[in-house]
Amino acid sequence: MKNVPKPWQVERYKASYPSGTRIEILHMDDPYAPIPPGTKGTVNLVDDIGTLHCTFDNGRTLGVIPGEDSFRVIQETPEKSKEHKRSRGYER
């Protein structure tokens, strides 16, 4: 992490990306385990240094760092959300 965010920035991230927020990765500069562009995921929590801990639709979990990784918040229709839950075995 190049710059540790200030406490006010962390609070802003926590308010902007609450648990359940859906995101889409645009670019991740991680030489070891990048998430491919276009991958969608769900924010689980934002920790005290501002990392967004996410579970991605491909089953991976990884921290997303605002300012280093590029992502966008996405809005999904209820139908898309239901399809996602069914495909992951959450709905009967």
Secondary structure, DSSP 8 states (H G I E B T S, - for coil): --S---HHHHHHHHHHS-TT-EEEEEE---SSS---TT-EEEEEEE-TT--EEEEETTS-EEEE-BTTBEEEE----HHHHHHHHHHTT---
